[in-house]
Amino acid sequence: PNFVGIAKDNVEDLNKKLDQCLKGDLLITSAGVSKGDFDVVKEVLSSRGEMGFWSVRMRPGKPLAFGTLYDEFGKAVPHLGLPGNPVSALVAFEIFVRPSIQKMLGAANLLRDTVEAVLEDPIENSDGRRVYARVIVRSTERGYIAATTGNQGSNLLSSMLKSNGLAICPETQRFLQVGEKVRVHITDWDRIEQAPAR
């Protein structure tokens, strides 16, 4: 990776940073892709290439951008623009960026392993988006159990740090009840607590 630093919230400085990225295989940015007055990434990338989309129906991670940056000779560099909130950025990285990098590296397995777990806490889906709830997965004699890490606000980095998986509430479901089975992306197998031996 080639980290070019933090761009100021203006078009001129962002263009200078992008000029340093034209030899890369993939451009990854964080923040600047939402609807704020200083969110200029989408505007600048649209003027220097193509913007495929800039919003996905998931929570956290809705303001995600995908497009292509072109250099002066027409070389295309794919771009993934992550949200600015830390949890949103991390979840979007897991769901979109990590598999993209795996694909570009020629890996056979692009996605994280998933397990089916029984919920110990409810997951609410208030707005019809796919919800990725941060959970702690434990292995028991009866299978996997998943408990949420507490408040699921996209600004709470602790909810991600405490987790070892992302439980998925589909966009078509309003609510997942305690005791329901849920599909979980395992993000850290080493932190799955095993049931004590009897």
Secondary structure by P-SEA (a helix, b strand, c coil): ccccccccccaaaaaaaaaacccccbbbbcccccccccccaaaaaaaaccccccccccccccccccbbbbcccbbbbbbbbbcccaaaaaaaaacccaaaaaaaacccccccbbbbbbbcbbbbbccccccbbbbbbbbccccbbbbcccccccccaaaaaaccbbbbbccccccccccbbbbbbccccccccccccc
